[in-house]
Amino acid sequence: MKNPYEEKHKALLTRITSSVVRLNEVIKDINAHLVENEKYYDDITYTSKIWTGYNKRVEMINAKRLRIHAAIEEKGPVNAVENILSGSSPKRMRIDSHRLDSLFSSVLCDRYLFENILQYCDGVKTKDWTNAILAARAGNLFVLQYRDNALKYNAYVFSEASANGHLPIVQWCHETNHRGCTTDAMDYAARAGHLHIVKYLHTHRREGCTKRAMDFAALKGHLDVIQWLHENRQEGCTTEAMNCAAFSGHLEIVQWLDKNRKEGCTPEAMDSAAANGHFAIVKYLHKNRREGCSTKAMDLAAKNGHFHILKWLHKNRWEGTSPQAMDYAAQSGHFDILVWLHTNRREGCTTKAMDWAAGHGNLKIFKWLHENRNEGCTIHGVAEAFRQGHTAIMQFIQENGIYGVHTFHV
């Protein structure tokens, strides 16, 4: 069967590989002169010119490769490469890991494109531009099989395949006896909820996992993984399991851990649940656990606008709050919470409240604090309002003789 890429992208393949061909020519030139003719070892000028040319070719190819990464998501693999290889494209662009994954998934890890580029690479070490870790992350087993001996392998290959749920690659790494599997493999598989990977590693490998496996699974909400680890492994978990479940809002996991595990949690569980608005978890922990919370619970509830949780904590808990609650409310623009704290709590605020209101241009809060509180602001708040161009704040400052004091340093 005729490959659809063969005709449609023939010109594209030629353009992609032309840079590699030119690089090979430079490398051959270097080898011919430096190996066959001894005099060139002493000819520093000539040798320098050759290596300069070589480095320019390498930079050009790397620049094109990086630009492929950056354009993949918006333009699609074919259009991206065509655009990148045009003369109008910028020479360099920074690349993040997400776009790098897109490259391996969409362009260089297409079997036909990969093999066509590969045939021009006699002078280039494949491991310099084909990354086994990224191939494992993208699930491209054929890259690992096709250039097995040329690639660099380490524990990350096993871990990335496990973390991304690519069982065929995990099996291949195990069966071909590649070195470099650690407890990270099962830990990361558990974090991602890949129970089938966890089971395979448990059956076929000896590295096992750590307590992080169950902790990670709790953070991400994988109750089935937690239950399986509980029944089949001995590592257990830490207090971070319930803390993380509370942080992420996984009430069912919090309940299960409370009933089936002995590690418990810390005050951070209720603190983070309150901060993230998980009211049901806050109430469950209050009723069923003894760890309680800290002042961070009310502080962060105020910061994130969870008024109902703030009021409930005020009524049902005794830890209270700190001046940061009003500071955070002012920073986040929660006027109702700010006024409520002023009326119902005694902790007050600091100069940060007025400074942050000024910096964010919130005249309503800035004016209210000036009229109802005594903490005042600092020169930093005034300077930030000026820097951000908040003219209404600056006018109010001028009209009311507010100049700030040097009491708060950022």
C-alpha positions as CSV (number, residue, x, y, z in Angstrom):
1,M,0.0,0.0,0.0
2,K,1.4,3.4,-1.0
3,N,2.2,5.6,1.9
4,P,0.2,8.8,1.9
5,Y,3.2,10.8,3.0
6,E,5.3,9.7,0.0
7,E,3.9,12.0,-2.6
8,K,2.3,14.7,-0.6
9,H,5.3,15.5,1.5
10,K,8.2,14.6,-0.8
11,A,9.3,18.2,-1.2
12,L,8.9,18.7,2.6
13,L,11.1,15.8,3.4
14,T,13.8,17.0,1.0
15,R,13.9,20.4,2.6
16,I,14.0,18.9,6.1
17,T,16.9,16.6,5.3
18,S,18.9,19.1,3.2
19,S,20.3,20.7,6.3
20,V,21.4,17.3,7.6
21,V,23.0,16.5,4.3
22,R,25.0,19.8,4.3
23,L,26.1,19.1,7.9
24,N,27.3,15.6,6.8
25,E,29.4,17.2,4.0
26,V,31.1,19.5,6.5
27,I,31.8,16.6,8.8
28,K,33.3,14.6,6.0
29,D,35.4,17.6,5.0
30,I,36.7,17.8,8.6
31,N,37.5,14.1,8.7
32,A,39.2,14.1,5.3
33,H,41.5,16.9,6.1
34,L,42.2,16.3,9.8
35,V,42.6,12.5,9.5
36,E,44.2,11.9,6.0
37,N,46.5,14.9,5.9
38,E,48.6,15.4,8.9
39,K,49.7,18.9,8.1
40,Y,46.2,20.2,8.9
41,Y,46.7,19.4,12.5
42,D,49.1,22.3,12.7
43,D,47.1,24.6,10.4
44,I,45.1,26.3,13.2
45,T,43.5,28.9,10.9
46,Y,42.2,26.4,8.4
47,T,41.0,24.0,11.1
48,S,39.2,26.9,12.8
49,K,37.4,27.8,9.7
50,I,36.2,24.3,9.2
51,W,34.9,24.0,12.7
52,T,33.2,27.4,12.4
53,G,31.4,26.1,9.4
54,Y,30.5,23.0,11.2
55,N,29.1,24.8,14.2
56,K,27.0,27.1,12.0
57,R,25.4,24.1,10.4
58,V,24.7,22.5,13.8
59,E,23.2,25.8,15.1
60,M,21.1,26.1,11.9
61,I,19.7,22.6,12.3
62,N,19.1,23.0,16.0
63,A,17.3,26.3,15.4
64,K,15.0,24.7,12.8
65,R,14.4,21.8,15.2
66,L,13.4,24.2,18.0
67,R,11.1,26.2,15.7
68,I,9.3,23.0,14.8
69,H,8.6,22.4,18.5
70,A,7.2,25.9,18.9
71,A,4.9,25.9,15.9
72,I,3.5,22.4,16.1
73,E,0.5,23.2,18.3
74,E,-0.8,26.1,16.3
75,K,-0.1,25.1,12.7
76,G,-0.2,21.2,12.8
77,P,2.8,19.1,11.9
78,V,3.0,19.6,8.2
79,N,2.2,23.3,8.0
80,A,4.4,24.0,11.0
81,V,7.4,22.4,9.3
82,E,6.7,24.2,6.0
83,N,6.5,27.5,7.8
84,I,9.6,26.9,9.9
85,L,11.8,26.1,6.9
86,S,10.7,29.3,5.1
87,G,13.1,32.2,5.0
88,S,10.8,34.4,7.0
89,S,10.9,32.3,10.1
90,P,13.0,33.6,13.1
91,K,16.3,31.8,13.7
92,R,15.8,30.9,17.3
93,M,13.0,30.3,19.7
94,R,12.9,28.9,23.3
95,I,11.1,25.7,23.8
96,D,9.2,24.2,26.7
97,S,8.6,20.5,27.4
98,H,5.0,20.5,26.3
99,R,6.0,21.6,22.8
100,L,8.8,19.1,22.8
101,D,6.3,16.4,23.4
102,S,4.2,17.6,20.5
103,L,7.2,17.4,18.3
104,F,7.9,13.7,19.1
105,S,4.2,12.9,18.8
106,S,3.4,14.7,15.6
107,V,6.6,15.1,13.5
108,L,9.8,13.3,14.1
109,C,8.1,10.3,15.6
110,D,6.0,9.7,12.5
111,R,7.6,6.4,11.3
112,Y,7.9,7.4,7.7
113,L,9.2,10.8,8.3
114,F,11.6,9.5,11.0
115,E,13.1,6.8,8.7
116,N,13.5,9.2,5.8
117,I,15.4,11.7,7.9
118,L,17.4,8.9,9.4
119,Q,18.9,7.8,6.1
120,Y,20.7,11.1,5.7
121,C,22.3,11.0,9.2
122,D,25.5,9.0,8.7
123,G,27.6,11.8,10.0
124,V,25.3,12.7,12.9
125,K,25.0,10.6,16.1
126,T,21.4,9.7,16.3
127,K,21.4,10.0,20.1
128,D,22.3,13.7,19.7
129,W,18.9,14.4,18.2
130,T,16.7,11.4,19.1
131,N,15.8,11.5,22.8
132,A,14.8,8.1,24.3
133,I,13.1,9.8,27.2
134,L,10.9,11.9,25.0
135,A,10.1,8.9,22.8
136,A,9.1,6.9,25.8
137,R,7.0,9.9,27.1
138,A,5.2,10.1,23.7
139,G,4.6,6.4,23.5
140,N,6.6,5.9,20.3
141,L,7.9,2.4,20.7
142,F,9.1,2.2,17.1
143,V,11.7,4.9,17.7
144,L,13.2,2.9,20.6
145,Q,13.1,-0.3,18.6
146,Y,14.5,1.2,15.4
147,R,17.5,2.8,17.0
148,D,17.9,0.7,20.1
149,N,21.7,0.7,20.2
150,A,22.1,4.4,19.3
151,L,20.0,5.9,22.1
152,K,20.9,6.9,25.6
153,Y,18.9,4.9,28.2
154,N,18.5,5.6,31.9
155,A,15.9,5.3,34.6
156,Y,13.9,8.1,33.2
157,V,12.9,6.1,30.1
158,F,11.2,3.5,32.3
159,S,9.7,6.2,34.5
160,E,8.4,8.3,31.6
161,A,6.7,5.3,30.0
162,S,5.1,4.4,33.3
163,A,4.0,7.9,34.1
164,N,2.3,8.2,30.7
165,G,0.6,4.8,30.7
166,H,2.6,3.3,27.8
167,L,2.5,-0.4,28.8
168,P,4.1,-1.7,25.5
169,I,7.2,0.4,26.2
170,V,7.3,-0.6,29.8
171,Q,7.1,-4.3,28.7
172,W,9.7,-3.7,26.0
173,C,12.1,-2.1,28.5
174,H,11.7,-4.9,30.9
175,E,11.9,-7.7,28.3
176,T,15.0,-6.3,26.6
177,N,16.7,-6.0,30.0
178,H,17.4,-2.3,29.8
179,R,19.0,-1.1,32.9
180,G,17.7,1.8,35.0
181,C,14.3,1.2,36.6
182,T,13.7,2.7,40.0
183,T,10.8,3.1,42.4
184,D,9.9,6.2,40.5
185,A,8.3,4.0,37.8
186,M,5.5,2.7,40.1
187,D,5.3,5.9,42.0
188,Y,4.6,7.9,38.8
189,A,2.3,5.3,37.4
190,A,0.2,5.5,40.6
191,R,0.2,9.3,40.5
192,A,-1.2,9.2,36.9
193,G,-3.8,6.6,37.8
194,H,-2.3,3.9,35.5
195,L,-3.3,0.9,37.6
196,H,-2.4,-1.5,34.8
197,I,1.2,-0.2,34.8
198,V,1.3,-0.5,38.6
199,K,0.1,-4.1,38.4
200,Y,2.6,-5.0,35.7
201,L,5.6,-3.5,37.6
202,H,4.4,-5.2,40.8
203,T,4.3,-8.6,39.0
204,H,7.4,-8.4,36.8
205,R,9.8,-6.0,38.6
206,R,11.5,-6.0,42.0
207,E,12.0,-2.2,42.6
208,G,8.6,-1.7,44.1
209,C,7.5,1.7,45.1
210,T,7.7,4.2,48.0
211,K,5.1,5.8,50.2
212,R,4.8,8.5,47.6
213,A,2.8,6.1,45.4
214,M,-0.2,6.2,47.6
215,D,0.4,9.9,48.5
216,F,0.5,10.8,44.8
217,A,-2.6,8.7,44.0
218,A,-4.5,10.5,46.8
219,L,-3.5,13.9,45.4
220,K,-4.8,13.1,42.0
221,G,-7.9,11.3,43.1
222,H,-7.2,7.7,42.1
223,L,-9.1,5.8,44.7
224,D,-8.8,2.5,42.8
225,V,-5.0,2.8,42.9
226,I,-5.0,3.6,46.6
227,Q,-7.1,0.6,47.4
228,W,-5.0,-1.7,45.3
229,L,-1.7,-0.5,46.8
230,H,-3.3,-0.9,50.3
231,E,-4.2,-4.5,49.6
232,N,-1.1,-5.6,47.6
233,R,1.8,-3.5,48.8
234,Q,3.5,-2.9,52.2
235,E,4.9,0.6,51.7
236,G,1.7,2.4,52.9
237,C,1.5,6.2,52.9
238,T,2.2,9.3,55.0
239,T,0.0,12.0,56.4
240,E,0.5,13.7,53.1
241,A,-2.0,11.3,51.5
242,M,-5.0,12.7,53.5
243,N,-3.5,16.2,53.3
244,C,-3.3,16.0,49.5
245,A,-6.7,14.5,49.1
246,A,-8.2,17.4,51.2
247,F,-6.2,19.9,49.2
248,S,-7.6,18.5,45.9
249,G,-11.2,18.1,47.2
250,H,-11.4,14.3,47.0
251,L,-13.8,13.8,49.9
252,E,-14.3,10.1,49.1
253,I,-10.5,9.5,49.4
254,V,-10.4,11.5,52.7
255,Q,-13.1,9.3,54.1
256,W,-11.5,6.1,52.9
257,L,-8.1,6.9,54.3
258,D,-9.7,7.9,57.6
259,K,-11.5,4.6,57.9
260,N,-8.8,2.3,56.5
261,R,-5.4,3.8,57.2
262,K,-3.7,4.9,60.5
263,E,-1.4,7.7,59.2
264,G,-4.0,10.4,59.7
265,C,-3.3,13.9,58.6
266,T,-2.0,17.2,59.9
267,P,-3.7,20.6,60.4
268,E,-2.6,21.3,56.8
269,A,-5.5,19.1,55.6
270,M,-8.2,21.5,56.9
271,D,-6.1,24.5,56.1
272,S,-5.8,23.6,52.5
273,A,-9.4,22.4,52.2
274,A,-10.6,25.8,53.5
275,A,-8.2,27.6,51.2
276,N,-9.6,25.8,48.2
277,G,-13.2,26.0,49.1
278,H,-13.8,22.3,49.9
279,F,-16.5,22.9,52.5
280,A,-17.6,19.3,52.8
281,I,-14.1,18.2,53.6
282,V,-13.6,21.0,56.2
283,K,-16.8,19.8,58.0
284,Y,-15.8,16.1,57.7
285,L,-12.4,16.7,59.2
286,H,-13.9,18.8,62.0
287,K,-16.3,16.1,62.9
288,N,-14.1,13.0,62.4
289,R,-10.5,14.1,63.0
290,R,-8.7,15.7,65.9
291,E,-5.9,17.5,64.1
292,G,-7.9,20.6,63.6
293,C,-6.5,23.5,61.6
294,S,-4.4,26.6,62.1
295,T,-5.0,30.3,61.5
296,K,-4.1,29.7,57.9
297,A,-7.6,28.1,57.4
298,M,-9.4,31.4,57.9
299,D,-6.6,33.5,56.4
300,L,-6.6,31.6,53.2
301,A,-10.4,31.3,53.0
302,A,-10.5,35.1,53.2
303,K,-7.8,35.4,50.6
304,N,-9.7,33.2,48.1
305,G,-13.1,34.6,48.8
306,H,-14.7,31.6,50.5
307,F,-17.0,33.7,52.7
308,H,-19.2,30.8,53.8
309,I,-16.2,28.8,55.0
310,L,-14.8,31.8,56.8
311,K,-18.0,32.4,58.7
312,W,-18.3,28.6,59.6
313,L,-14.8,28.5,60.9
314,H,-15.4,31.6,63.0
315,K,-18.5,29.9,64.5
316,N,-17.2,26.3,64.9
317,R,-13.5,26.5,65.3
318,W,-11.3,28.2,67.9
319,E,-8.0,28.7,66.1
320,G,-9.1,32.1,64.8
321,T,-7.2,34.1,62.3
322,S,-4.3,36.4,61.9
323,P,-3.8,40.0,60.6
324,Q,-3.1,38.3,57.2
325,A,-6.8,37.6,56.7
326,M,-7.6,41.3,56.3
327,D,-4.4,41.8,54.3
328,Y,-5.3,39.0,51.9
329,A,-8.9,40.2,51.6
330,A,-7.7,43.6,50.7
331,Q,-5.2,42.2,48.2
332,S,-7.8,40.0,46.5
333,G,-10.5,42.7,46.4
334,H,-13.0,41.0,48.7
335,F,-14.6,44.0,50.2
336,D,-17.4,42.2,52.0
337,I,-15.0,39.9,53.7
338,L,-12.7,42.8,54.7
339,V,-15.6,44.6,56.4
340,W,-16.8,41.4,58.1
341,L,-13.4,40.7,59.5
342,H,-13.2,44.3,60.8
343,T,-16.6,43.9,62.5
344,N,-16.3,40.3,63.8
345,R,-12.6,39.7,64.5
346,R,-10.0,41.6,66.6
347,E,-6.8,40.6,64.8
348,G,-6.9,43.7,62.5
349,C,-4.5,44.0,59.6
350,T,-1.1,45.5,58.8
351,T,0.1,48.2,56.4
352,K,0.2,45.5,53.7
353,A,-3.6,45.8,53.4
354,M,-3.6,49.4,52.3
355,D,-0.4,48.9,50.3
356,W,-1.8,46.0,48.3
357,A,-5.1,47.9,47.7
358,A,-3.1,50.8,46.3
359,G,-1.0,48.6,44.1
360,H,-4.1,46.9,42.7
361,G,-5.9,50.2,42.1
362,N,-8.8,49.3,44.4
363,L,-10.0,52.7,45.5
364,K,-13.0,51.4,47.4
365,I,-10.9,49.3,49.7
366,F,-8.1,51.8,49.9
367,K,-10.6,54.5,50.9
368,W,-12.4,52.3,53.4
369,L,-9.2,51.3,55.1
370,H,-8.1,54.9,55.4
371,E,-11.4,55.9,57.0
372,N,-11.9,52.8,59.2
373,R,-8.4,51.5,60.2
374,N,-5.4,53.1,61.8
375,E,-2.6,50.9,60.3
376,G,-2.1,53.2,57.3
377,C,0.1,52.5,54.3
378,T,3.8,52.8,53.5
379,I,5.8,54.5,50.8
380,H,5.8,51.2,48.9
381,G,2.1,51.3,48.4
382,V,2.1,54.9,47.2
383,A,5.0,54.1,44.9
384,E,3.3,51.0,43.5
385,A,0.1,52.9,42.8
386,F,2.1,55.6,40.9
387,R,4.1,52.9,39.0
388,Q,0.9,51.2,37.9
389,G,-0.8,54.4,36.9
390,H,-3.7,54.2,39.3
391,T,-4.7,57.9,39.0
392,A,-7.7,57.6,41.2
393,I,-5.6,56.3,44.0
394,M,-3.0,59.0,43.5
395,Q,-5.6,61.7,43.5
396,F,-7.1,60.3,46.8
397,I,-3.6,60.2,48.3
398,Q,-2.9,63.8,47.4
399,E,-6.3,65.1,48.5
400,N,-6.0,63.4,51.9
401,G,-2.3,64.0,52.6
402,I,-1.4,60.3,52.5
403,Y,2.4,60.0,51.9
404,G,3.2,56.6,53.4
405,V,5.7,55.7,56.1
406,H,8.8,53.5,56.0
407,T,7.4,50.7,58.1
408,F,6.8,47.9,55.5
409,H,9.5,46.5,53.2
410,V,8.8,44.2,50.3
